[in-house]
Amino acid sequence: MLGLTIEDDQIQNLCLLQLKDLLISNGKSLKDFNSLPQPIHSDSFIYDNRFIINELNYDKLQMSEMHSSLCQSLTVEQLLVYENIMTVVLSQVGSFFFLYGYGGTGKTFMWKTLSTTIRSKGLIVLNVASSSIASLLLPGGKTTHSTFCIPLLINEHSTCNTPQGSFRARLMI
């Protein structure tokens, strides 16, 4: 869900939604208070979605500082790759990148740099790896099996078990 950041107006909306629920439980309504604005309900699912909240729960200032430090350590080749990927991410065009190399060539460093950049902007990045050991190397990393609900035993009838419209599915759109 690229492009999602928590701004002041969204925080206000979240507070209004929570206030609305409190008032309703006490037999009142926001409409009883003319000076209060009405909440916008179109994005209210975001605030109830623990998957999205967890992915936005990074300190943007800390991520920004880490991003600056990591970018200074990029080699010329890594900087070129970084700029190509970030151009696509920020334009929201979509693309596919395959980052490969022998051990010690900086693949994990590149993912860490990309992740901190994206998170410093208040955007969501899902770091997934095929094994739990590899996922531990990624900031906020998880296995592909847990993230996408891939079954462990696969046959010709296997599917990922992420129901359409679920909180997990909304995280991935």
Secondary structure as the mmCIF struct_conf table of DSSP 4:
data_model
#
loop_
_struct_conf.conf_type_id
_struct_conf.id
_struct_conf.beg_label_comp_id
_struct_conf.beg_label_asym_id
_struct_conf.beg_label_seq_id
_struct_conf.end_label_comp_id
_struct_conf.end_label_asym_id
_struct_conf.end_label_seq_id
TURN_TY1_P TURN_TY1_P1 LEU A 2 GLY A 3
HELX_RH_AL_P HELX_RH_AL_P1 ASP A 8 SER A 25
TURN_TY1_P TURN_TY1_P2 ASN A 26 GLY A 27
HELX_RH_3T_P HELX_RH_3T_P1 LEU A 30 ASP A 32
TURN_TY1_P TURN_TY1_P3 ASN A 34 SER A 35
BEND BEND1 LEU A 36 LEU A 36
HELX_LH_PP_P HELX_LH_PP_P1 PRO A 37 ILE A 40
TURN_TY1_P TURN_TY1_P4 SER A 42 ASP A 43
HELX_RH_AL_P HELX_RH_AL_P2 SER A 44 ASP A 48
HELX_RH_AL_P HELX_RH_AL_P3 ARG A 50 LEU A 56
BEND BEND2 TYR A 58 TYR A 58
HELX_RH_AL_P HELX_RH_AL_P4 LYS A 60 GLN A 72
TURN_TY1_P TURN_TY1_P5 SER A 73 SER A 73
HELX_RH_AL_P HELX_RH_AL_P5 VAL A 76 SER A 91
TURN_TY1_P TURN_TY1_P6 GLN A 92 GLN A 92
BEND BEND3 TYR A 102 TYR A 102
TURN_TY1_P TURN_TY1_P7 GLY A 103 GLY A 104
BEND BEND4 THR A 105 GLY A 106
HELX_RH_AL_P HELX_RH_AL_P6 LYS A 107 SER A 120
TURN_TY1_P TURN_TY1_P8 LYS A 121 GLY A 122
STRN STRN1 VAL A 128 ALA A 129
BEND BEND5 SER A 130 SER A 131
HELX_RH_AL_P HELX_RH_AL_P7 SER A 132 LEU A 136
TURN_TY1_P TURN_TY1_P9 LEU A 137 LEU A 137
BEND BEND6 LEU A 138 LEU A 138
TURN_TY1_P TURN_TY1_P10 PRO A 139 GLY A 140
STRN STRN2 LYS A 142 THR A 143
HELX_RH_AL_P HELX_RH_AL_P8 THR A 144 PHE A 148
TURN_TY1_P TURN_TY1_P11 CYS A 149 CYS A 149
BEND BEND7 LEU A 152 LEU A 153
TURN_TY1_P TURN_TY1_P12 GLU A 156 HIS A 157
TURN_TY1_P TURN_TY1_P13 GLN A 164 GLY A 165
BEND BEND8 SER A 166 SER A 166
HELX_RH_AL_P HELX_RH_AL_P9 PHE A 167 MET A 172
#
